[in-house]
Amino acid sequence: MAVKIRLRRMGKKRQPIYKVVAADARSPRDGKIIEAIGLYNPKTDPATVEVDAERALYWLNVGAQPTTTVKNILSAEGILLKKELLKSGVSIEDADTQVAAWKEEKAKQSAKKVKKTTKAKTVEAEPKVAESASEVKGTASEESVSEEEVKEES
């Protein structure tokens, strides 16, 4: 039996929540499953991912093939990294420490990206405020000129 690790859609209309499941490749998307191993909610910011790493590793080791999206999720969680480390002969404790270090590095990089984007947004917003202030001043001076011209004409 060919087993796939894939997403099973749950939730309401326009509010999807997915379960990460191990299922027979021949069964439909929301059909019979073998085991639910996690949860994925793309509607939150950032997306919520909860995966049982031990069960995901078990299914990967017995030959289950993840779909593209699930592969991306498992990679982001460090589960595929751990699988490769264990496959290369590293002990479980060493693999856990390396995955933890990788996650910390990833968190630092994402924090830097957040800082850069917030800085860029504030820098972009400041000139727009200055431009709008000069436009307001320009219209006020035009109005005063037009009042003076009206006095001169009369």
C-alpha positions, -999 to 999 in steps of 0.1 A, spaced: 0 0 0 14 34 -11 12 59 18 12 97 13 16 124 39 -8 151 28 -33 177 39 -69 170 47 -92 201 45 -113 209 75 -132 241 86 -158 263 70 -161 280 37 -133 305 32 -118 294 66 -97 264 59 -78 244 85 -59 214 74 -49 182 92 -16 167 82 -24 130 77 -9 98 66 -33 82 41 -35 57 13 -25 73 -20 -57 60 -36 -81 74 -11 -97 109 -18 -85 141 -2 -110 141 26 -115 103 27 -103 76 49 -70 82 67 -45 60 85 -33 85 111 -35 123 118 -1 136 126 -5 174 127 -24 206 121 -19 235 97 -38 268 97 -27 291 69 -52 319 79 -32 330 110 -2 354 106 22 336 107 7 303 98 1 279 127 19 246 123 17 217 148 32 185 137 41 154 158 77 151 148 81 115 160 51 102 140 61 122 109 96 107 111 81 72 115 60 76 84 89 91 64 112 62 75 87 35 64 84 50 30 55 75 31 59 102 4 49 138 14 31 161 -10 49 193 -20 31 214 5 36 190 34 73 187 24 76 225 27 59 224 61 81 195 74 112 213 61 103 245 78 97 226 111 132 209 108 118 174 106 134 167 72 167 180 85 164 156 114 156 127 91 187 134 70 209 137 101 197 104 115 201 88 81 238 99 79 245 82 112 243 110 138 229 101 172 194 112 182 207 137 209 232 153 184 205 155 158 182 172 183 208 198 192 216 205 156 180 210 147 175 233 178 205 254 167 191 255 132 157 267 145 174 295 166 193 307 135 162 307 115 143 327 142 171 353 142 170 356 104 132 361 104 135 387 132 161 406 111 137 405 81 108 419 103 131 448 115 141 456 79 105 456 66 93 478 95 122 502 89 114 504 52 78 511 59 85 539 83 111 555 60 86 553 31 58 569 52 79 599 63 84 615 29 47 611 20 38 630 51 62 658 42 50 660 7 14 662 18 23 690 43 40 710 15 9 705 -7 -13 719 20 10 749 25 10 755 -13 -27 756 -15 -29 780 14 -5 804 -2 -24 803 -35 -56 812 -17 -39 842 0 -26 854 -34 -60 851 -50 -75 872 -21 -48 899 -27 -55 899 -65 -92 904 -57 -85 935 -35 -62 950 -62 -88 946 -89 -115 963 -69 
